[in-house]
Amino acid sequence: MIRRTSLFKTALLILMAIIFYLLVIFVTNNIIENQQKNYLQQEAKNYHLVARDPDTLQQWIGNVDLTVIDHPLRQGSDLQNTARDLVSHNLVSKSHPFSKQTINNKTYLAYAYYGRQTMPTVLFVPKNNIWRLVPTTFWLLTVLYFVTIASLLAWGHQRSRKLRQDLDTLVSNVHRIRHRDAPEPLILDVADVLYPLSSEVNKLDEDVSHLNDKIALRNETFKRLIDNLPLGVMLLDEDGNVVLLNQSMRGLLEIEDEPLPHPFIDDVKTYRLSQMIEHTIRDNKNHHGEIQLVQQRPRYVDANVIQLGQEGPRPQILVLLYDLTDIRRIEQMQLDFVGNVSHELKTPVTAIRGFAETLLNKPDADPKDQADFLKIIYSESVRLNQLIQDILELSRLDEDAPDKRTEINVKDSVSHIVSELKPAIKSRELQVDLNGPDDITLAMDPTQFDQIMKNLISNAIFYNKQKGKIAVNFASGTDDIHISVADTGIGLKEDEQDRIFERFYRVDKARSYNNGGTGLGLAIVKEIVENHGGNVSISSQYGVGTTISVKLPKA
């Protein structure tokens, strides 16, 4: 279409050039004709002035290029016959003395001069035109004119072609900018007609690039914000396809990476949550509730399904899941803790109360029995005090109170604890070995470090075999101190190893009770170690022995 328009414009310009050329020739020929008419009028007057003098007449005839017919009604030459026709047929008159006649394919301009006579004198002169008058100049100017026109057309075509190419480039650049592609470089002169448009396109590219950078930064910020939210976020379109999904939601629903968008049913496997989403899509109503997600690891979540943009053309569904699993677990642990504490407190209190009532009811009882009862009351009160102290210690550790760090020599501290527990070690005939360098130190609250080692060594004593062995190993790593307490005791079954650090959990309840254990020792050990940025682990074989390893940072 553009090519046809260009060809039409070129043809129209050529036609206008030809018309202008013909118009110039026509005007020029008219000027020449008018000059010839004036010439005929002047020479007709001159003829009548010299007609009476034959010599002067002959001289005049030799100087002019015209033919005089003095008696136009006579027959004779072609010009004589033409003059007779003009006069006899009234083709000329005083008011219209000029006439053009073609004689033998040659055009003449005739002039009838009447003067004072009734019969005119007819003068003929060959009609001139520009190509006869100045043929060389005429053809030279003609060739020059058409060469100029052709050059101008060629220049105009080339200019139009370049303008069209530049315009196509600008259009392509706008298309590229719209699709976030780099525009093609275009160099234009300041005087070029497209220079202002090119400048605006370049400014548009800069503005769009700046805007795209801002949008990309905002989207990246929004994506980081959504991905780091502590609750699961899922955004659905009106057809139920997932268009946005953060990492928390992937973790809650155990979703593998899949390209977006995709149907929400591919991710949501819990019927109740799926039903809430479907009802929101269908009824345009928000839904809220606490549900348990059906998956390998049960999770409890607070679910909100919210309709967004109900009045807009493209409504969306927002699904928010807040993980309540840890809260429910902590609540259950609190209930269990209260139950366990009540149970643990009830046992010694019941024993103390029972034996005290016996003593009160039987003041005259056998002194030996009274002494035994008093020993039991004392033993249970000691156990009750130990239980209360352990509970208070756990409570203090849960408060994250700042500890008093001092430099501790590991071997000296362990040796001191072994000395304190020497009666129990001796009663079981145990062999205790301390393995490690003498200069290992770490920065920690000495009381808490003593609690760790005393609990670990006490367990190794009380759950060991008679004449068994205990090995306390300690070594220095790059950033940590590694400590392990190994015994040759009863060991743990595999299912017991996962629960050994729970509060009030006992492997052998009878043995633990007889030894005055509260079931909180290893829970305290784990709490202290983790509060210091370390970790504790267990390795045990049932009937062979147990090794508990502790890793603590040096500082």
C-alpha positions in Angstrom: 0.0 0.0 0.0 2.8 2.4 0.9 4.7 1.5 -2.3 1.6 2.2 -4.4 1.1 5.5 -2.7 4.8 6.4 -3.4 4.4 5.4 -7.1 1.2 7.5 -7.4 2.9 10.5 -6.0 5.9 10.1 -8.3 3.6 9.8 -11.4 1.7 12.8 -10.2 4.9 14.9 -9.9 6.1 13.8 -13.4 2.7 14.7 -14.8 2.8 18.2 -13.2 6.4 18.7 -14.4 5.3 17.9 -18.0 2.2 20.2 -17.7 4.4 23.0 -16.4 6.9 22.4 -19.3 4.1 22.5 -21.9 2.6 25.6 -20.2 5.9 27.4 -20.5 6.2 26.5 -24.2 2.6 27.6 -24.8 3.2 31.0 -23.1 6.5 31.5 -24.9 5.0 30.7 -28.3 2.2 33.2 -27.5 4.7 35.8 -26.8 6.6 35.1 -30.0 3.2 35.1 -31.9 2.3 38.5 -30.4 5.7 39.8 -31.4 5.2 38.6 -35.0 1.7 40.3 -35.0 3.3 43.6 -34.0 6.0 43.0 -36.6 3.4 42.5 -39.3 1.4 45.6 -38.3 4.6 47.7 -38.4 5.8 46.3 -41.7 2.4 46.8 -43.3 2.6 50.5 -42.6 6.1 50.6 -43.9 5.0 48.8 -47.1 2.5 51.5 -47.9 5.0 54.2 -47.3 7.5 52.8 -49.8 5.1 51.3 -52.3 5.2 54.4 -54.6 9.0 54.2 -54.9 10.1 51.1 -56.7 13.7 51.3 -55.6 12.9 51.8 -52.0 10.2 49.0 -52.3 12.8 46.6 -53.6 15.2 47.5 -50.8 12.5 47.1 -48.2 11.5 43.7 -49.7 15.1 42.5 -49.4 15.3 43.5 -45.7 12.1 41.8 -44.5 11.1 38.1 -44.3 7.6 38.3 -45.3 5.3 38.0 -48.4 3.0 40.9 -49.5 -0.2 40.2 -51.5 -1.3 43.5 -52.9 -4.2 42.3 -54.9 -5.7 39.5 -52.9 -8.6 38.7 -55.3 -6.3 37.5 -58.1 -5.3 33.9 -58.6 -1.8 32.8 -58.6 0.5 31.2 -56.1 -0.6 29.3 -53.0 -0.2 32.4 -50.9 -2.2 34.4 -53.5 -5.0 31.8 -53.4 -5.0 31.8 -49.6 -5.2 35.6 -49.5 -8.2 35.5 -51.9 -9.9 32.9 -49.7 -9.3 35.0 -46.6 -10.8 38.1 -48.2 -13.6 36.5 -50.2 -14.8 34.4 -47.3 -14.4 37.3 -44.8 -12.0 35.3 -42.6 -10.2 38.6 -42.0 -11.6 42.1 -41.3 -10.6 45.4 -39.9 -11.7 44.2 -36.4 -10.0 40.8 -36.8 -7.1 41.3 -39.2 -5.0 38.3 -38.1 -5.3 34.7 -39.2 -3.3 31.5 -39.0 -3.1 29.4 -42.1 -1.4 26.2 -43.0 0.0 26.0 -46.5 1.9 22.9 -47.7 2.3 21.7 -44.1 3.8 25.1 -43.2 2.0 27.4 -40.8 1.8 31.2 -41.7 0.6 34.1 -39.8 -1.5 36.4 -42.1 -2.3 40.1 -41.6 -4.8 42.1 -43.6 -4.0 45.8 -43.7 -6.8 48.0 -44.9 -5.5 51.5 -44.5 -7.8 53.8 -46.5 -8.5 51.2 -49.1 -11.5 48.9 -49.3 -9.4 46.0 -50.5 -6.8 45.0 -48.0 -3.2 44.2 -48.5 -2.4 40.8 -47.0 1.1 40.1 -45.5 2.2 36.6 -44.8 5.1 35.6 -42.5 6.1 32.0 -41.5 4.8 31.5 -37.9 7.7 31.1 -35.5 7.9 29.1 -32.3 10.6 28.6 -29.7 12.1 25.4 -31.1 12.4 27.1 -34.5 13.6 30.4 -33.2 16.3 29.2 -30.9 16.4 25.4 -31.4 19.8 24.8 -29.7 18.8 26.8 -26.6 15.4 25.2 -26.6 16.6 21.6 -26.6 19.4 22.3 -24.2 17.0 23.9 -21.8 14.5 21.0 -22.3 17.1 18.4 -21.6 18.4 20.4 -18.6 14.8 20.8 -17.3 14.0 17.1 -17.5 17.4 16.1 -16.1 16.7 18.5 -13.2 13.3 17.1 -12.7 14.6 13.5 -12.8 17.4 14.5 -10.3 14.8 16.1 -8.0 12.6 13.1 -8.3 15.5 10.7 -7.6 16.6 12.9 -4.6 13.0 13.1 -3.4 12.6 9.3 -3.7 15.8 8.7 -1.9 14.9 11.2 0.8 11.4 9.7 1.1 12.9 6.2 1.3 15.3 7.3 4.0 12.5 9.1 5.8 10.4 6.0 5.6 13.3 3.8 6.8 13.9 6.1 9.8 10.2 6.3 10.5 10.0 2.5 10.4 13.0 2.3 12.8 11.2 4.7 15.2 8.0 2.7 15.0 10.1 -0.5 15.6 11.8 1.2 18.6 8.4 2.1 20.1 7.4 -1.5 19.6 10.6 -2.7 21.3 10.2 -0.3 24.2 6.6 -1.5 24.7 8.0 -5.1 24.9 10.9 -4.1 27.1 13.6 -4.6 24.4 16.5 -2.3 23.7 15.7 0.1 20.9 17.8 0.2 17.7 20.3 3.1 17.6 19.2 5.9 15.2 21.5 8.8 14.3 19.8 11.9 12.9 20.9 15.4 12.1 19.5 18.2 14.3 17.8 19.6 11.1 16.2 16.4 10.3 12.4 16.5 10.3 12.3 13.3 12.5 14.8 14.6 15.0 12.2 15.9 17.5 10.3 12.6 17.2 13.5 10.6 17.7 14.4 12.7 20.8 11.0 12.0 22.3 11.3 8.3 21.6 14.7 8.3 23.3 13.3 10.1 26.3 10.4 7.6 26.3 12.9 4.8 26.4 14.7 6.4 29.3 11.4 7.0 31.2 10.1 3.5 30.5 13.5 1.9 31.5 13.5 3.9 34.7 9.8 2.9 35.3 10.6 -0.7 34.5 13.6 -0.6 37.0 11.3 0.8 39.7 8.7 -1.8 38.9 11.3 -4.6 39.0 12.7 -3.3 42.3 9.2 -3.0 43.7 8.3 -6.5 42.5 11.5 -7.9 43.9 10.9 -6.2 47.2 7.4 -7.5 47.2 8.5 -11.0 46.3 11.1 -11.0 49.1 8.6 -9.6 51.5 6.0 -12.3 50.6 8.6 -15.1 50.6 9.8 -14.1 54.0 6.4 -13.8 55.7 6.0 -16.2 58.5 2.6 -17.3 57.1 1.7 -19.1 53.9 0.3 -16.9 51.1 -1.4 -18.2 48.0 -3.2 -16.0 45.4 -5.7 -17.4 43.0 -7.4 -15.9 39.9 -11.1 -16.1 39.3 -10.8 -19.5 37.7 -9.0 -21.0 40.7 -5.5 -21.0 39.2 -2.5 -20.3 41.5 -0.7 -17.1 40.4 1.3 -16.4 43.5 2.8 -18.7 46.1 5.4 -18.0 48.8 7.9 -20.3 50.4 6.0 -20.6 53.7 3.0 -21.9 51.8 5.1 -24.4 49.8 6.5 -25.7 53.1 3.1 -25.9 54.8 1.5 -27.7 51.9 4.6 -29.7 50.9 4.5 -28.4 47.4 7.2 -29.1 44.8 8.3 -26.3 42.5 5.8 -26.1 39.6 5.4 -23.4 36.9 2.7 -20.8 37.5 -0.2 -20.6 36.9 -1.7 -24.0 37.7 -4.9 -25.3 39.3 -5.0 -24.9 43.1 -6.3 -28.5 43.5 -2.8 -29.7 42.5 -1.4 -28.1 45.7 -4.3 -28.4 48.2 -4.8 -32.0 49.3 -6.8 -31.3 52.5 -10.5 -31.5 51.7 -11.7 -28.9 54.2 -9.3 -26.2 52.9 -10.2 -27.1 49.3 -13.9 -26.8 50.3 -13.3 -23.4 51.8 -11.6 -22.1 48.6 -14.4 -23.5 46.4 -17.1 -22.0 48.5 -15.3 -18.6 48.4 -15.0 -18.7 44.6 -18.6 -19.8 44.2 -20.4 -17.7 46.9 -18.0 -14.6 47.0 -17.8 -15.0 50.8 -14.8 -15.1 53.1 -14.1 -18.1 55.2 -12.0 -18.6 58.3 -11.2 -21.6 60.5 -8.6 -23.8 62.1 -7.9 -27.0 60.2 -5.5 -29.9 60.3 -3.6 -30.4 57.1 -3.6 -34.0 55.8 0.1 -34.9 55.0 3.0 -37.0 56.3 3.6 -34.6 59.2 0.3 -33.4 60.7 0.1 -29.6 60.9 -2.5 -27.3 62.4 -3.1 -24.0 60.6 -5.3 -21.0 61.0 -6.8 -20.6 57.5 -8.3 -17.4 56.0 -9.8 -17.5 52.5 -10.5 -13.9 51.4 -12.3 -12.6 48.2 -10.4 -9.7 46.7 -11.7 -7.1 44.2 -15.3 -8.3 44.2 -16.5 -5.2 42.3 -13.6 -5.3 39.8 -13.4 -7.0 36.4 -10.9 -9.6 37.7 -11.6 -10.8 41.2 -8.9 -12.8 43.1 -8.8 -15.2 46.0 -6.3 -14.8 48.8 -5.5 -17.8 50.9 -3.5 -17.2 54.2 -2.3 -20.1 56.4 -0.8 -19.4 59.8 1.1 -22.3 61.2 -0.3 -23.2 64.7 1.6 -26.5 65.0 4.3 -25.2 67.4 1.7 -23.3 69.4 -0.5 -26.3 69.8 2.6 -28.4 70.6 3.7 -25.9 73.2 0.1 -25.8 74.7 0.1 -29.6 74.8 3.6 -29.6 76.4 2.4 -27.1 79.0 -0.6 -29.4 79.7 1.7 -32.4 79.9 4.1 -30.4 82.1 1.4 -29.3 84.5 0.1 -32.9 84.6 3.6 -34.3 85.2 4.5 -31.7 87.8 1.3 -32.4 89.6 2.0 -36.2 89.5 5.6 -35.8 90.5 4.7 -33.5 93.4 1.8 -35.7 94.5 4.1 -38.7 95.0 6.5 -37.3 97.7 3.8 -35.1 99.2 1.5 -38.2 99.6 4.4 -40.2 101.2 5.3 -37.3 103.6 1.7 -36.8 104.5 1.0 -40.5 105.0 4.0 -41.2 107.3 3.4 -37.9 109.2 -0.2 -39.0 109.9 1.1 -42.4 111.0 3.4 -40.7 113.5 0.7 -38.4 114.7 -1.8 -41.2 115.2 0.7 -43.5 116.9 2.9 -41.4 119.1 3.8 -44.5 121.1 4.9 -46.5 118.1 8.1 -48.5 118.1 11.1 -46.0 118.1 12.7 -48.0 115.3 9.6 -47.6 113.2 9.4 -43.9 114.0 13.0 -43.6 112.9 12.3 -45.4 109.6 9.3 -43.2 109.0 11.3 -40.0 109.7 14.0 -41.2 107.3 11.4 -41.7 104.6 9.9 -38.3 105.2 13.3 -36.7 105.0 14.2 -38.6 101.8 10.9 -37.6 100.2 11.4 -34.0 101.3 14.8 -34.0 99.8 13.4 -35.4 96.6 10.6 -32.8 96.7 13.1 -30.1 97.1 15.2 -31.4 94.2 12.2 -31.5 92.0 11.2 -28.0 92.9 14.8 -26.8 92.3 14.8 -28.5 88.8 11.5 -26.9 87.9 12.7 -23.5 89.0 15.9 -24.0 87.0 14.0 -24.9 83.9 11.8 -21.8 84.4 14.9 -19.6 84.8 16.4 -21.1 81.6 13.2 -20.5 79.7 13.4 -16.8 80.6 16.7 -16.4 78.7 18.3 -14.6 81.7 21.8 -13.4 81.0 24.5 -15.8 82.3 27.7 -14.9 84.0 30.5 -16.1 81.6 33.9 -16.9 83.1 36.7 -19.0 81.7 36.4 -22.6 82.8 39.0 -25.4 82.8 37.1 -28.4 81.5 39.2 -31.1 83.1 39.3 -29.4 86.5 35.5 -28.9 86.6 34.8 -32.5 85.5 37.3 -33.8 88.1 35.6 -31.8 90.8 32.1 -33.2 89.9 33.5 -36.8 89.8 34.8 -36.2 93.3 31.4 -35.0 94.5 29.8 -38.2 93.1 32.5 -40.5 94.4 30.3 -42.2 97.0 27.8 -43.2 94.3 30.6 -44.3 92.0 32.2 -46.3 94.8 28.9 -48.0 95.7 28.5 -49.3 92.2 32.2 -50.1 91.8 32.5 -48.1 88.6 35.6 -47.2 86.7 35.7 -43.5 85.6 38.2 -42.4 83.0 38.8 -38.7 82.1 40.3 -38.4 78.6 41.4 -35.0 77.3 44.1 -32.3 77.5 44.6 -30.4 80.7 44.4 -26.9 79.1 41.0 -27.0 77.4 38.9 -24.0 78.5 35.7 -22.4 77.5 33.7 -19.2 78.4 30.5 -20.2 80.3 28.6 -19.8 83.5 30.4 -22.3 85.9 27.1 -23.2 87.6 25.4 -24.2 84.4 28.5 -26.1 83.1 28.5 -28.0 86.4 24.8 -28.8 86.0 25.5 -30.2 82.5 28.3 -32.5 83.6 26.7 -33.5 86.9 23.4 -34.6 85.2 25.3 -36.5 82.5 27.7 -38.3 84.9 24.9 -38.9 87.4 22.8 -40.7 84.6 25.9 -42.6 83.6 26.3 -43.8 87.2 22.7 -44.6 88.0 21.9 -46.4 84.7 25.2 -48.3 84.6 25.9 -51.9 85.4 27.6 -52.9 88.6 31.4 -52.7 88.1 30.7 -50.9 84.8 32.8 -48.2 83.1 32.3 -44.5 82.5 34.4 -42.5 80.0 34.4 -38.7 80.0 36.0 -37.5 76.8 36.7 -33.9 75.9 38.6 -32.3 73.0 39.0 -28.9 71.4 37.8 -28.3 67.8 38.2 -25.2 65.6 35.4 -23.3 67.2 33.8 -25.8 69.6 34.6 -27.9 72.6 33.5 -31.5 72.2 32.5 -33.4 75.4 31.0 -36.9 75.6 30.0 -39.2 78.5 29.9 -42.9 77.7 28.7 -45.7 79.9 28.3 -49.4 79.8 24.8 -49.4 81.2 21.4 -50.6 80.2 21.3 -48.6 77.0 18.2 -47.3 75.2 15.8 -48.7 72.7 15.6 -46.8 69.4 12.1 -45.4 70.1 13.3 -44.2 73.5 16.2 -42.2 72.1 13.9 -39.6 70.5 12.2 -38.9 73.8 15.1 -39.0 76.2 15.4 -35.2 76.4 11.7 -34.6 77.1 10.7 -33.3 80.5 9.8 -35.9 83.1 10.6 -38.8 80.7 12.3 -41.8 82.4 13.6 -44.9 80.8 13.4 -47.0 83.9 10.9 -45.3 86.2 11.6 -47.5 89.2 15.3 -47.1 89.1 15.0 -43.4 88.5 12.7 -43.0 91.5 14.9 -45.0 93.8 17.9 -42.9 92.8 16.1 -39.7 93.5 15.8 -38.7 89.9 13.2 -36.2 88.8 13.2 -36.9 85.0 14.3 -33.3 84.3 18.1 -33.7 84.2 18.6 -34.2 80.5 15.9 -31.6 79.7 18.0 -29.1 81.7 21.1 -30.3 79.9 19.5 -29.7 76.5 18.1 -26.3 77.5 21.5 -25.0 78.8 23.4 -26.3 75.8 21.0 -24.8 73.2 20.9 -21.5 75.1 24.7 -21.3 74.6 24.4 -22.0 70.9 25.5 -25.7 71.1 23.9 -29.0 70.5 23.5 -32.3 72.3 23.0 -35.8 70.7 22.7 -39.4 71.9 24.0 -42.6 70.6 22.9 -45.8 72.4 22.6 -49.5 72.0 20.1 -51.4 74.1 21.9 -53.6 76.6 25.3 -52.3 75.7 25.6 -48.7 76.8 24.9 -45.0 76.0 27.0 -42.1 74.8 25.7 -38.5 75.1 27.7 -35.9 73.2 27.7 -32.2 73.8 29.2 -29.5 71.5 29.7 -26.1 73.1 31.2 -23.0 71.4 34.5 -21.8 72.9 33.3 -18.2 73.4 
